[in-house]
């Protein structure tokens, strides 16, 4: 039997439950999202308000100080910042909405590595002018204050309304410049507070117009390279802020890159085969190049020899293979990495060797002259220098005295002439070499004798000095009987012609003659004698 149930209560189906739960979830989500957005908006509004208040306090600080506070001053303890830095600021304005209960100041410095991001920590990012002064305990020329805007996922920025002129931080008045190489300049100057960089200018003129080069430096120093040796440049610098605003130009200084000076060389002849060269040390030189040549033009061929020696080897070069009479030319050049000096002056030197052994040649032109000639021979390119001695004493000397004439101061005098000769150049003189022999002769007094050495005959004899050109004789006999003649024999005879024995006397005159310019003219010698036994022999006494 079937029973019919009545008044039965029907529940929700599973589908219906799921739909209801979904709707409730959607409504809850909408509510949560709306609430979250509301909360975010609230926090954004608070951040904006606080950031604005902080920015205004910073502007007030500028009004009082002419600059903005440094990073350390603005990011210190909240109570200190609110009291001393941003005086009169409500400390709560320093806190972000999400600050912890222990936090007193939410301002953090960008220079300390605090970079605000949407999904990162929540704080106020203080960006100064990025100078050392601003990042430390000095001051800032400008600022940017950043905060989050959660609602639209943005980073908001408030920029300072004013920027302090960097000139207020000081000017550069102590710029120095030097050169420590052949291609580089080194600049240094005192740093300027709030400068984040420095502009550096180099020019070939003080007006900074020609050959102008401008560069920048992040520090208070710079090294400029790429120049050539001996280049003079003028320099100036100025500070630059983080915004690219420049200050005043510094003092102007100049410097010249290093340059090798031109050396000066000297050469000395030490011996017939040795010449030494020397020059002054050149600052910064590393090596020296020395050239020797037989040509003043130093051609690049076998006639030119070149050597290079390190500075440690000194500033001299000695050549021991020189040839007497050959002129050589010398010059030197200084070298270093980055520069080569000009060639030095050119010096020429010629050595000289002594002459070989030699003899004197004697060829007397007159009876009263001794003529002596030196036969010393010097090498080509050298000149003989003669030194003569007369009677063992120094007499005459010089290059023009190859032949000398010595005179007799009196009769019966012996002349003795000696010689030493050396070879020389303008740079060197060899030792003297003496001749193997000397020139010598005696000048005897002319004389004549007369007598009768045979019956009624009278004879004479006599001597003229050697080298007399010619001579003649004259007879003078008593009773006015005269005879004369000439002969090249130094003697003659006269025969009695009618004169009585014993009553005749005779006289002979001997003439010795030598021509000018060296001769003495007519030299006369006299002799007397007579006829008769009392006059025999020639040396006997004759009546007068």
C-alpha positions in Angstrom: 0.0 0.0 0.0 1.4 3.3 -1.0 1.6 6.3 1.3 1.5 9.8 0.2 3.8 12.2 2.2 2.4 15.7 2.4 3.9 19.0 3.7 7.5 18.0 2.8 10.1 20.8 2.9 12.5 20.9 -0.1 16.2 22.4 0.3 18.7 24.1 -2.1 20.1 22.1 -4.8 23.9 21.9 -5.1 23.9 24.1 -8.1 22.0 26.7 -6.3 24.4 26.6 -3.4 27.4 27.0 -5.7 25.8 30.0 -7.4 25.0 31.6 -4.1 28.5 31.1 -2.8 30.0 32.5 -6.0 27.9 35.6 -5.7 28.8 36.1 -2.1 32.5 35.7 -3.0 32.2 38.3 -5.8 30.5 40.7 -3.5 33.2 40.1 -0.8 36.0 40.6 -3.4 34.4 43.8 -4.6 34.2 45.0 -1.1 37.8 44.1 -0.3 39.1 45.7 -3.4 37.2 48.8 -2.8 38.4 48.9 0.8 42.0 48.3 -0.3 41.8 51.1 -2.9 40.3 53.3 -0.3 43.2 52.6 2.1 45.8 53.2 -0.6 44.2 56.4 -1.5 44.3 57.4 2.1 47.9 56.6 2.4 48.7 58.4 -0.9 46.9 61.5 0.4 48.9 61.3 3.6 52.2 60.9 1.7 51.4 63.8 -0.6 50.4 66.0 2.3 53.5 65.1 4.3 55.8 65.5 1.3 54.3 68.9 0.6 54.8 70.0 4.2 58.4 68.7 4.1 59.1 70.5 0.8 57.8 73.8 2.3 59.9 73.4 5.3 62.9 72.9 3.1 62.1 76.1 1.2 61.9 77.9 4.6 65.3 76.5 5.4 66.6 78.0 2.1 65.1 81.4 3.1 67.1 81.3 6.3 70.3 79.8 5.0 70.5 80.4 1.3 70.9 76.7 0.7 69.2 73.4 1.4 70.2 71.0 4.2 72.6 68.2 3.6 71.7 64.6 3.5 72.9 63.8 7.0 71.0 66.9 8.3 67.7 65.8 6.7 67.9 62.1 7.5 68.8 62.2 11.1 66.6 61.4 14.1 63.1 62.7 13.7 63.1 64.9 16.8 66.4 66.5 15.8 65.3 67.2 12.2 61.9 68.6 13.4 63.6 70.8 16.0 66.9 71.9 14.4 66.8 71.3 10.7 63.2 71.9 9.7 62.3 74.0 12.7 58.6 74.1 13.5 57.8 71.0 11.5 55.4 68.5 13.0 57.5 65.4 13.5 54.7 63.1 12.3 55.1 64.7 8.9 58.4 62.9 8.6 56.8 59.5 8.7 55.2 57.6 5.9 51.8 55.9 6.5 53.5 52.5 6.8 56.2 53.5 9.2 56.8 51.2 12.2 56.3 52.3 15.7 60.1 52.6 16.2 60.7 54.7 13.2 61.1 58.5 13.8 62.1 59.7 10.3 61.2 58.2 7.0 63.4 60.5 4.9 66.3 58.6 3.4 69.1 59.9 1.2 69.5 58.8 -2.4 73.3 59.2 -2.0 73.2 56.4 0.6 71.8 54.0 -1.9 68.2 54.4 -1.0 66.2 54.2 -4.2 62.4 54.4 -3.9 60.4 51.9 -5.9 56.7 51.1 -6.1 57.1 47.6 -4.8 59.9 48.3 -2.4 60.1 49.9 1.0 58.1 52.9 1.8 60.0 56.1 2.6 60.7 59.7 1.3 63.7 59.8 -1.0 65.8 62.9 -0.6 67.9 63.6 -3.7 70.4 66.4 -3.3 72.8 67.9 -5.8 75.0 64.7 -5.5 78.0 66.7 -4.4 80.3 65.6 -1.6 79.2 68.5 0.5 75.5 67.7 0.0 76.0 64.0 0.6 77.9 64.6 3.8 77.5 67.3 6.4 77.7 70.4 4.2 74.8 71.7 2.2 72.8 71.1 -1.0 72.3 73.6 -3.9 68.9 72.0 -4.8 66.8 69.0 -3.9 64.2 66.5 -5.1 61.8 64.8 -2.7 60.2 61.6 -4.0 57.3 59.6 -2.5 55.0 56.8 -3.6 51.5 57.0 -5.2 50.1 53.5 -4.6 46.8 54.2 -6.4 48.4 54.6 -9.8 51.7 53.0 -9.1 53.8 56.1 -9.6 56.8 57.7 -8.0 55.9 61.4 -7.4 58.6 64.1 -7.3 58.7 67.5 -5.7 61.6 69.7 -7.0 63.1 72.6 -5.1 61.9 75.9 -6.3 65.3 77.5 -6.3 68.9 76.4 -7.0 71.8 78.0 -5.2 74.6 79.4 -7.4 77.6 77.2 -7.0 79.7 80.4 -6.8 78.4 80.7 -3.3 80.4 77.6 -2.5 83.6 79.3 -3.5 85.9 79.8 -6.5 89.0 78.0 -7.6 92.0 80.2 -7.0 94.8 77.6 -6.5 95.0 75.8 -9.8 98.4 74.4 -10.5 99.8 72.8 -13.7 103.0 70.8 -14.3 104.4 68.4 -16.8 105.9 65.1 -15.7 106.5 63.7 -19.2 107.0 64.7 -22.8 103.3 64.3 -23.6 101.3 64.8 -20.4 100.2 67.7 -18.1 99.1 67.2 -14.5 96.5 69.7 -13.0 95.5 70.0 -9.4 93.1 72.4 -7.6 91.2 72.8 -4.4 87.8 71.1 -4.4 84.6 73.3 -4.3 81.7 72.3 -2.1 78.6 71.1 -4.0 80.6 70.6 -7.2 79.9 67.2 -8.8 82.4 67.7 -11.6 84.8 70.2 -13.1 85.2 71.6 -16.6 88.8 71.8 -17.7 90.0 73.9 -20.6 93.4 73.9 -22.3 94.5 76.3 -25.0 97.6 77.7 -26.7 96.7 81.3 -25.7 95.5 83.0 -22.6 92.2 84.0 -24.3 91.3 80.3 -24.7 90.6 80.6 -28.4 93.3 78.7 -30.3 93.7 74.9 -30.0 91.0 74.9 -27.4 90.3 71.5 -25.8 87.7 71.1 -23.1 87.2 68.0 -20.9 85.7 67.2 -17.5 86.9 65.7 -14.3 85.0 64.1 -11.5 87.7 65.0 -9.0 89.8 68.0 -8.2 92.6 66.9 -10.5 93.2 66.0 -14.1 95.8 64.4 -16.4 95.9 65.6 -20.0 97.8 63.5 -22.5 98.5 63.4 -26.2 100.7 66.4 -26.5 104.2 66.7 -28.1 107.4 67.6 -26.3 108.0 71.2 -25.6 104.4 72.3 -26.0 103.1 75.2 -23.8 99.5 75.3 -22.9 97.3 77.5 -20.7 94.7 76.0 -18.3 91.6 76.9 -16.3 88.9 75.0 -14.6 85.4 75.7 -13.1 83.1 73.7 -10.9 79.9 72.1 -12.3 76.8 71.2 -10.4 74.7 68.0 -10.9 72.4 70.0 -13.1 75.3 71.0 -15.4 75.4 74.6 -14.1 79.0 75.9 -14.1 80.6 78.3 -11.6 83.3 80.8 -12.2 86.6 80.1 -14.1 89.7 79.6 -12.0 93.0 81.4 -12.2 94.9 80.7 -15.4 98.2 78.8 -15.3 100.5 77.4 -17.9 102.9 74.5 -18.2 105.2 73.2 -20.9 105.7 69.5 -21.5 109.2 68.2 -21.0 111.7 68.6 -23.8 115.2 67.4 -24.4 117.5 70.3 -24.8 120.1 70.4 -27.5 123.5 69.2 -26.3 126.8 71.0 -26.9 129.8 68.8 -27.8 133.5 69.4 -27.4 136.4 67.3 -28.7 140.0 67.1 -27.5 142.9 65.5 -29.3 144.8 63.4 -26.8 147.4 61.7 -29.1 148.0 61.1 -32.8 145.5 58.2 -32.6 143.0 59.3 -29.9 140.3 61.9 -29.7 137.9 62.2 -26.8 134.4 63.9 -27.1 132.4 65.2 -24.2 129.0 67.0 -23.7 126.9 68.2 -20.9 124.2 65.9 -19.4 120.7 66.5 -20.8 117.9 66.3 -18.3 115.4 63.4 -19.0 117.7 61.9 -21.7 117.8 58.1 -21.7 120.5 57.5 -24.4 122.9 59.5 -26.5 123.6 59.1 -30.2 127.1 60.1 -31.3 128.2 60.4 -34.9 131.7 60.7 -36.4 132.3 61.4 -40.0 134.9 62.5 -42.5 132.3 64.9 -44.0 130.7 67.8 -42.2 127.4 66.8 -43.8 127.3 63.4 -42.0 126.1 61.5 -45.1 124.3 58.2 -44.4 127.1 56.1 -45.9 130.4 54.4 -44.8 132.0 57.8 -44.1 129.7 58.3 -41.1 129.9 56.1 -38.0 127.2 56.1 -35.4 127.0 54.7 -31.9 124.4 54.9 -29.2 125.2 54.7 -25.5 123.0 54.7 -22.4 123.0 57.7 -20.0 124.6 55.4 -17.4 127.7 55.1 -19.6 128.3 58.9 -19.1 128.6 61.8 -21.4 131.9 61.1 -23.1 133.1 59.0 -26.0 136.7 58.2 -26.7 137.9 57.2 -30.2 141.3 55.4 -30.3 141.5 54.7 -34.0 142.1 58.2 -35.3 144.5 58.7 -38.2 147.1 61.6 -38.1 146.3 64.3 -40.7 142.7 63.1 -41.3 140.0 65.6 -40.2 137.0 64.1 -38.5 133.6 65.7 -37.6 131.7 64.9 -34.4 128.1 65.6 -33.1 125.7 64.2 -30.5 122.0 63.9 -30.0 119.9 63.1 -26.9 117.1 60.6 -27.0 114.2 59.5 -24.7 110.9 57.8 -25.0 108.7 60.6 -26.3 111.3 63.0 -27.6 114.5 63.4 -29.6 116.7 66.5 -29.3 118.2 68.4 -32.1 121.7 67.5 -33.2 124.4 69.3 -31.3 127.0 71.7 -32.7 129.5 70.1 -35.0 133.2 70.1 -34.1 136.1 69.1 -36.3 139.4 67.8 -35.1 142.6 66.6 -36.8 145.4 64.7 -35.0 149.1 64.9 -35.8 151.9 62.4 -35.5 155.6 63.3 -35.1 157.9 63.4 -38.2 160.2 60.6 -39.0 163.9 61.0 -38.4 165.5 63.5 -40.7 168.8 65.3 -41.7 169.6 69.0 -42.1 170.9 70.2 -45.5 173.6 72.9 -45.5 174.1 75.0 -48.6 175.9 78.3 -47.7 175.3 81.0 -50.2 178.1 83.3 -49.1 181.3 83.2 -47.1 179.7 84.8 -44.1 176.4 82.9 -44.1 175.5 79.4 -42.9 172.2 78.2 -44.5 170.5 75.2 -43.0 167.3 73.5 -44.2 165.2 71.0 -42.2 164.1 67.9 -44.2 161.4 66.8 -41.7 158.3 65.5 -43.4 154.8 65.6 -41.8 151.7 63.7 -42.8 149.2 65.3 -45.2 146.8 67.6 -43.3 149.5 68.5 -40.7 152.0 71.3 -40.7 155.6 71.2 -39.7 156.7 73.5 -36.8 160.4 74.3 -36.7 162.5 75.1 -33.6 166.1 76.2 -34.3 169.0 76.5 -32.0 172.1 78.8 -32.6 175.1 77.9 -30.7 173.0 75.6 -28.5 170.6 78.4 -27.5 166.9 78.8 -28.7 166.9 80.9 -31.8 163.9 81.2 -34.0 160.7 79.0 -34.3 157.5 78.8 -36.3 155.9 77.1 -39.3 157.7 79.4 -41.8 161.2 78.6 -40.8 162.1 75.5 -42.8 165.3 77.2 -44.0 167.4 79.6 -41.9 170.5 81.7 -42.5 173.0 82.1 -39.6 175.6 84.9 -39.7 179.1 85.2 -38.2 179.4 87.8 -35.4 183.2 88.0 -35.9 186.2 86.5 -37.7 187.4 83.1 -36.6 183.9 82.3 -35.2 182.4 78.8 -35.6 178.6 78.8 -36.3 176.7 75.7 -35.0 173.0 75.3 -35.9 170.6 72.6 -34.7 166.9 71.9 -35.3 163.9 70.1 -33.8 160.7 69.8 -35.8 157.2 68.7 -34.8 153.9 68.1 -36.8 150.8 69.9 -35.7 147.2 70.9 -36.6 145.0 73.5 -35.1 143.9 70.9 -32.5 147.1 69.1 -31.6 150.9 69.2 -31.8 153.1 66.2 -31.8 156.3 65.8 -29.8 159.5 67.4 -31.3 162.0 65.2 -33.2 165.6 66.4 -33.4 167.7 66.3 -36.6 170.4 63.6 -36.9 173.0 66.2 -37.7 173.8 69.9 -37.4 175.1 72.7 -39.7 178.5 74.1 -38.8 181.4 76.2 -40.3 184.2 78.5 -39.1 184.9 81.9 -40.7 188.7 82.5 -40.7 190.4 85.9 -41.1 191.8 86.6 -44.6 195.6 87.1 -44.7 198.5 87.8 -47.1 202.3 87.4 -46.9 205.2 88.7 -49.1 209.0 88.1 -49.4 211.9 87.4 -51.6 212.6 83.8 -51.5 214.9 83.9 -54.6 217.3 86.2 -56.3 215.5 89.3 -57.4 212.2 87.7 -57.1 209.4 88.5 -54.7 206.6 86.1 -53.9 203.3 86.4 -52.0 200.7 84.1 -50.6 197.3 84.6 -48.9 193.9 83.2 -47.9 190.3 84.3 -48.6 187.4 83.0 -46.7 185.5 80.0 -48.1 182.7 80.8 -50.5 184.2 84.2 -51.4 183.0 85.0 -54.9 186.5 85.9 -56.3 189.7 87.7 -55.5 192.4 89.8 -57.1 195.9 91.1 -56.2 197.9 94.4 -56.6 201.7 94.7 -56.4 203.3 97.9 -55.3 207.2 98.0 -55.7 209.6 100.7 -54.6 210.6 103.2 -57.2 207.0 103.5 -58.2 207.0 100.3 -60.2 203.6 98.8 -59.9 201.9 95.7 -61.3 198.4 94.2 -60.8 196.4 91.3 -61.9 193.9 88.7 -60.8 194.0 85.0 -60.2 192.0 82.3 -58.7 195.1 81.0 -57.0 195.9 82.3 -53.6 199.5 83.1 -54.4 201.8 84.8 -57.0 205.4 85.8 -57.8 207.0 89.0 -59.0 210.5 89.0 -60.8 212.9 91.8 -60.3 213.2 94.0 -63.4 216.2 96.3 -63.0 215.9 97.0 -59.4 219.1 96.8 -57.5 219.6 94.1 -55.1 218.7 95.2 -51.7 217.1 98.5 -52.5 213.6 97.3 -53.4 210.6 96.8 -51.3 207.3 95.3 -52.3 203.7 95.3 -51.1 200.8 93.1 -52.1 197.1 93.8 -51.6 194.7 90.8 -51.6 191.1 91.6 -52.4 188.4 89.0 -51.4 184.9 89.9 -52.7 181.4 88.7 -52.0 178.2 90.1 -53.5 175.2 91.6 -51.7 172.8 91.0 -50.2 174.6 88.5 -48.0 178.3 89.5 -48.7 180.5 92.1 -47.1 181.8 93.5 -50.3 185.6 94.0 -50.8 187.8 92.4 -48.0 191.5 93.5 -48.2 194.6 91.8 -46.8 198.0 93.4 -47.0 201.6 92.0 -47.0 205.0 93.7 -47.3 208.6 92.5 -48.2 211.9 93.6 -49.8 214.8 92.6 -51.9 218.2 91.6 -50.7 219.8 89.1 -48.4 218.4 90.7 -45.3 214.9 89.9 -46.6 215.6 86.2 -46.9 213.7 84.2 -46.2 210.2 85.6 -46.4 210.0 85.7 -42.7 213.2 87.6 -42.3 213.6 91.2 -41.4 213.8 93.6 -44.4 215.4 97.0 -44.3 213.0 99.8 -44.3 
